[in-house]
Amino acid sequence: MNTVGTHTIRANTVLPARRHDIELHTADGLRLVGELALPFERDPVATLVTLHPLPTHGGFMDSHVFKKASYRLPALADIAVLRFNTRGTTSSRGTSEGSFHEARDERFDVAAAIEFAQLAQAPPLVNRWLLGWSFGSDLALMYGNDPAVAGAILLSPPLRFSGPEHLQGWAASGKPVVALVPELDDYLRPDEALRRFSAIPQARVVGVEGAKHLWVGENFVRRALDEIVATVSPGAAPLPTTWDGEVSFPQV
């Protein structure tokens, strides 16, 4: 359903964007399904390459913070949002080939997403950042330190699969790393995150009061998106909470 007017942006509000189904092709021969959401009339000023939570625990490209980023950020901040299912993961977009490999062969998935963003020409996907959530934050730390990437933003990083060598690699790169750590996270809380991320001198740890690992609740989604936008396009943050124009709502 589409409506026109001044609207409060709610959890299921979809703002205008150019949305394209995409396919990624990995170096080990798999086809991964995804979506690219672009600003409706302008070229993007930044690009988020998203890496979703653990697929064996319900993570996929439609995990709600990423879906809401794709609904809002192209219109509100001229930011492109690339979402995809890692190997063996299913969403409404379809199922990516292969099977979950416990953060090992997923290195090919990360590389394919970065390559897609790097090679895009119409429009060019500039100022490319990795946005990893939970398991996806481990993938970002392990495999995302690439010349084509400007930096990494980590939601609820558990530091489960990634190790000291990966933190050291980011430290040596000098690239910005921002960790958004819920106060009530199940795996890594702000004080411990500050200690562990001290291995990356340029890292910034943002503790989010009252938040939990899954960022449930519109207030916490807004906080996460504001912090993300403030990192990749500071002039666009904080995001507006209303939209004057056409909006749509997903079909139930």
Summary of the structure (lengths in Angstrom):
residues: 252
radius of gyration: 17.0
end to end distance: 10.3
largest distance: 51.5
contacts: 880
relative contact order: 0.18
helix: 30%
strand: 29%
